[in-house]
């Protein structure tokens, strides 16, 4: 798997929430904002250690701070991102489980292909239930879609004890980060 020609592809990973906005609170007391930051940083690390920085990856935040949604999408624009991937964890009142990926309502074909690639890699390799690619008018998707393919990944439910606990283990953080990285690479190599 390698991108032989041209410049490095620019990937913007957006760990959702941060600072005073904790996002969903897990049944085990963990915060969505911390889980998504850990996974984002693990993607950054794997790009370096595993594929020799083949991708140019930037995070919208590197620490526990709250960044506005429009600043997140502005970063994708100013970096001329090739893909934008926002990371979130889900929550529900019933016993929902699994991973789902959101693409903007405009149903941009490249974004759907990116979403399918990321979803397949993470569900097939890690055993998460596949909830599918869905469409929504989320602000980060709406504001990035005119610049680059963009997706928002809901990577498991903080309200499921199994899935919230999954993210407690560093090796699981690394595994899901690897699945996302491969999903992104596969999309960039075929798209
Ligand atoms: Zn969220």
Boltz pocket constraint, residues with backbone or C-beta under 6 A from the ligand:
constraints:
  - pocket:
      binder: B
      contacts: [[A, 16], [A, 17], [A, 23], [A, 24], [A, 32], [A, 87], [A, 88], [A, 89]]
      max_distance: 6.0
